[in-house]
Amino acid sequence: MTTPLTLDRDGIARRIPHSGSMCLLDRLQAWDADAIHCTTHSHTQVDNPLRTASGLMAPNLIEYAAQAMALHGGLLAPEGAEPSAGFLASARNVRFAVERFDDIAGDLQVHARRLSGDARQVLYEFAVNDGEGRSLAEGRAVVVLNTPLASLTE
């Protein structure tokens, strides 16, 4: 995987629809037309918006992966384009190796690979690992793009 640029958290926030503390990714490490790799330590932040009284539960790792997918789409978009509207339509074959992840030391490694897609939807596979390469979560996700919710129910 090659990358013509790296981005910090502010650069990422300009390319995805999430802002403030809801922008969970800290650094773009690498990307190409098919895949993206990001890192973050936001899971260690006491004010993480996904944190509950029980901590950060494993299903929230899907949101980390979804933000990497959103960033990938933003990087593939024409220069200066606004972040595209999209939503996670489904997550399948998801496997979690932990119950919670706020106690994971070091950065999370967030990977997503585009498997197929068009202007309306994209299929990604994703993996989130700890800094030592141990799998925390993996699966597949469908992201629906630029589609008003009303048209999905008609």
C-alpha positions in Angstrom: 0.0 0.0 0.0 1.3 3.4 -0.9 0.2 6.8 0.2 0.9 10.3 -1.4 0.1 11.9 2.0 -0.3 11.3 5.6 -3.0 13.1 7.6 -3.3 14.0 11.3 -6.6 14.1 13.2 -7.5 17.6 11.9 -6.9 16.5 8.3 -9.0 13.4 8.7 -11.9 15.4 10.3 -12.0 17.7 7.2 -12.6 14.6 5.0 -15.2 12.7 7.0 -18.6 13.7 8.3 -17.5 13.3 11.9 -16.0 16.2 13.9 -15.0 17.1 17.4 -14.5 14.1 19.7 -16.6 11.9 17.4 -13.7 11.9 14.9 -12.1 8.8 16.3 -9.0 8.4 14.0 -5.7 10.1 14.8 -3.5 9.4 11.8 -3.7 8.1 8.2 -0.8 5.8 7.8 -1.2 4.6 4.3 -3.8 4.2 1.5 -4.3 3.4 -2.1 -7.4 3.0 -4.4 -8.3 -0.3 -2.7 -7.3 0.0 1.0 -6.6 2.2 4.0 -4.6 1.9 7.2 -5.2 4.4 10.1 -4.1 4.5 13.7 -5.6 6.0 16.8 -5.3 6.2 20.6 -8.7 7.8 21.1 -9.8 4.6 22.8 -7.7 5.7 25.8 -9.4 9.1 26.1 -11.7 9.4 29.1 -14.0 11.6 27.1 -14.4 9.2 24.2 -18.0 9.7 23.1 -18.6 6.0 22.7 -17.6 5.2 26.3 -20.2 3.8 28.7 -20.1 3.1 32.4 -18.7 -0.4 31.4 -16.0 1.1 29.1 -15.7 0.9 25.4 -17.4 -2.2 24.3 -16.2 -4.3 21.3 -19.1 -3.5 18.9 -17.9 0.1 18.9 -14.8 -1.1 16.9 -17.1 -1.2 13.9 -17.5 2.6 14.2 -13.7 2.9 14.1 -13.6 0.8 10.9 -16.5 2.8 9.4 -14.7 6.0 9.9 -11.7 4.5 8.1 -14.0 3.6 5.2 -15.5 7.1 5.2 -12.0 8.6 5.0 -11.1 6.2 2.2 -14.1 7.4 0.3 -13.1 11.0 1.0 -9.6 10.4 -0.3 -11.0 8.9 -3.5 -13.3 11.9 -4.0 -12.3 14.9 -6.2 -10.1 17.4 -4.4 -12.1 19.9 -2.4 -15.3 17.8 -2.4 -17.4 17.9 0.7 -17.6 14.7 2.8 -20.1 12.4 1.2 -23.3 11.4 3.0 -23.3 7.7 3.7 -24.3 5.3 6.4 -23.4 1.8 7.5 -26.1 -0.4 6.1 -24.9 -3.8 7.4 -22.0 -5.4 9.2 -21.6 -9.2 8.5 -19.3 -12.0 9.6 -18.1 -9.8 12.4 -15.8 -11.5 15.0 -14.7 -9.9 18.2 -11.7 -11.1 20.1 -12.3 -8.9 23.1 -15.3 -7.7 25.1 -14.0 -4.2 25.6 -11.0 -2.3 24.2 -10.5 0.8 26.4 -7.9 -1.2 28.3 -5.8 -1.9 25.2 -2.4 -0.3 25.5 -1.0 1.6 22.6 -2.5 2.5 19.3 -5.3 0.7 17.5 -4.5 -0.3 13.9 -7.6 0.2 11.7 -7.6 -1.4 8.3 -10.3 -1.4 5.6 -10.2 -2.9 2.1 -12.7 -2.1 -0.6 -14.0 -5.3 -2.2 -16.6 -3.9 -4.6 -18.9 -1.0 -5.1 -20.5 1.7 -7.2 -21.9 5.2 -6.8 -24.7 3.8 -4.4 -22.9 1.3 -2.2 -19.5 -0.1 -1.3 -18.5 -3.4 0.3 -15.5 -3.3 2.6 -13.7 -5.9 4.7 -12.2 -4.5 7.9 -9.8 -5.4 10.7 -8.9 -3.6 13.9 -5.8 -4.8 15.7 -3.8 -3.7 18.7 -0.3 -2.4 18.4 1.2 -5.9 18.5 -1.0 -7.1 15.6 -3.5 -9.1 17.7 -6.9 -9.0 16.1 -9.6 -7.2 18.1 -12.3 -7.2 15.5 -12.8 -8.1 11.8 -15.7 -8.4 9.4 -17.4 -7.0 6.4 -19.5 -3.9 6.0 -21.8 -2.4 3.4 -21.9 1.4 3.2 -24.7 3.1 1.3 -23.7 6.4 -0.3 -25.7 9.5 -1.3 -29.0 7.8 -0.9 -31.9 9.5 0.8 -33.4 7.2 3.5 -36.9 7.6 2.0 -35.8 6.0 -1.3 -34.7 2.8 0.6 -38.1 2.2 2.0 -40.1 2.7 -1.3 
